[in-house]
Amino acid sequence: MAIQYTIECSGNLLRVKASGRDDNLEQVENYGKAVIEAAISFGVSKILCDESQLEYSLDTFDTFESAKFISELAPKISKTAIVCKASNLKDADFWETVAVNRGLSVKICRTIAEAEDWLK
């Protein structure tokens, strides 16, 4: 099942809830673009992506490419926390490293509470 997501704005925070499976790089890039466009549209500087119901399936190269793509597209002022399930942590941590090395302010978190604390 492809990536499905909802986006809502609460003050200066954009909340995204994603589920399904990231079947390919194009799908991940489109999801990332939609989140970035929503953040710009709402004028928020903080994003919390709950991806605890999303299955990561990209290979290492596509994971690298997606982090690079999002880092180049995202405004440098926003701060993003991404919550993922334990089985995705290895890929998520790699994605975070690639994105942070390219100037994105992003943190992979294990829980919503951890993500909210980091965004404060």
HELIX and SHEET records of a PDB file:
HELIX    1   1 LEU A   25  PHE A   42  1                                  18    
HELIX    2   2 THR A   60  LEU A   73  1                                  14    
HELIX    3   3 ALA A   86  ASN A   88  5                                   3    
HELIX    4   4 LEU A   89  ASN A  101  1                                  13    
HELIX    5   5 ILE A  112  LEU A  119  1                                   8    
SHEET    1   A 5 GLN A   4  SER A  10  0                                        
SHEET    2   A 5 LEU A  13  ASP A  22 -1                                        
SHEET    3   A 5 LYS A  46  TYR A  56  1                                        
SHEET    4   A 5 LYS A  79  CYS A  84  1                                        
SHEET    5   A 5 SER A 105  CYS A 109  1                                        
END                                                                             
